[in-house]
Structure formats: C-alpha cells, structure tokens
Amino acid sequence: MGNLKISIRLWTKLQLIPAASVLVNYHMSIHPPDNATDDMILRQSLIRLVITLLIVAALVLIHKKMDVMDESAKQILNRADSLSFRLFFMYSGAVVLGVSMVVNSVKIIGYLIACGFLAAVVLRAIIVHILDSRGMV
C-alpha cells in the first residue's frame, strides 16, 4: 500500500480522538462502577489501556503512511502548535495556582487539566483549519 493522501486538516482532527480518550480514561479511572470488585476494576483498566494503545497505534500507522508534508503545512502546524501550547501553559498555570488555592478537590483539578488539554487540541485544529483555509503561512 502506498502513501496516503491526508490533508493537514484531517490529521489535526484525527488527533482529537486520543485527546478525548484522555478525558474519558480519567473519568473512568476516578469513577469505578458501584459494587465493583478489584477484579472488575483491573479488567476495566486493562480494557481502557488496550483501547488507548490501539488508538495511538492507528494514528502512528496513519502518520507513517502519510505523504511528506510541504513547507507551508509544516509552518502552519508550527504556528498552531506554538499558539495552542502557550494558551494551554497559561491555562494550566491558572488552574494550578488559582483553583488549587480555592478548591481542595483533586478530582476537580484533574478534570480541569484534562478538559484544558482537550480544549488545546481542539483549538489547535481550529487554528490549523483557519490558517490552511486562508493560505496564511
């Protein structure tokens, strides 16, 4: 099988899947089912791990089969990455400093960080879509 033609927009949207799985995995890990035995909790965590590994493996295979990106796509990704990283860094700092002083619940702080990570990946996809549609480099 030859190299796949995957656009930069589709690639950033495919990366939303593992980012969403981080939030789902976090939720499932802190809320085990009622009346769950240790064996059930172990099975559930193994299933979550296998699903996450399959998602990551699929993305790695897709990335290896992709055509090499041109220079404009690399520049668009670099701009989107730097902007979304800066925003996530500021958000994480606000969560750690501000919320941890007010809220003593580690679960809430974990949800805020997991949601912030998902929001950063969504923001990255939006920025890539805007820059790619306008042809801005």
N, C-alpha and C positions, 0 to 999 in steps of 0.2 A: 504494500500500500504506500502510495506516495505521500508527499506532504499535503496537509490540509490547508485550505484557504479559510482562515478565520480572521475576521476583522478585529480591530483593536476594541471596538465597542462590545462585540460578543465576548471577547476574552475577559474584559472587566466585569461583564455581567455574570459570566461563569464563576468568577471568583467570589461572588456574593454567596454562593452555596456553602462553602466551608465557613465563611464568616457567620452565616446564620446558624450553622451547626454548632458553633462555639456557644451561642446563646442557648440553644436547645439543650446541649450537653450540660451546661451549667445549671439550667433549671432542673433537669432530670437528676443531677447529682445531689442537689440540696433538698429535693422533694421526693424521697423514695415513696413507693406506694404504701398505703396503710396496711397493716398486718403483714409486712414484708419480712421474710426470713433473711438471714445472712446469705443463704444460697441464692435467693431470688435477686438480692441486691448485687451480688457478684455476677450473676448471669446478665443482669441488665447493664452493668458497666462494661462487661465484655462485648455485648451487642453494640453498645454505643461506640466502643473503641473500634470494632470491626467496620462499622458503617463509616466512621470518620476516616479510617485508613483507606477504605475503598474510594471515598470521595476525593481524597488527596491524591491517591494513585491515578485516578481517572484524569484529574487535572494535570498531573505530571506527564502522563502519556499524551494528552492533547497538546501540551506545551512542547513536547519533543517532536511531535509530528507537524507543528505549525511551520509555515513559511517564515523565513527570517524577516523580521520587521524592518521597514525602511527607516531612514533617519528621522523623518517627521513624526512617525509613530513613536519612536524612542524619545524624542523631545517632548511630545505630548504626555507620555507616561511619566517622564521625569518631572514635568511641571505639576501634573496631578498628584503624583506621589509626594512631592515636597509640600504642596499646599495641604493635602489631607493629613500628612504626618504632623505638620505644625499645629493644625487645628486639634488633632487628637492629643497631642502633647499638652496643649493649653487646657483642654477639657479634662485630661487625666490629673493634671496639677490642681485644677479647681476641685475635682472630686476628692482627691486625697487630702488637700488642705482644708477646704471649706466644709465638705459634707462629713468628713471624719470627726470634725470638732462638734458638729451638731448631732449627727446620727451615730449611735453606738452599734448599730446592727451591721455585721459584716456581710450579711446576705444582701442588704440594700446596696452597699458599696460595690459588691460583686456584680449585681445586676446593672448598676450604673456603668461600670467599666466594660462589661460585656456588650451592653447596648451602645456605648460610645464607640467600641471597636466596630460594631456592625454599621453604625452611622458613618464612621470614617470610610469604610469600604463603599458604602452607598454614595457618599459624597465624591469619592474618587471616580466612581462610574459616571456620575453626573458631570463632573468636570471633564472627563475624557470625552463624553458624548458632546458636550458644548464645544470644546476645543476642536474636536475632529469635524464636527458639522460646519464650523466657521472656517476651518482651514488654518487656524491660528497655530503658530509654532513658536 
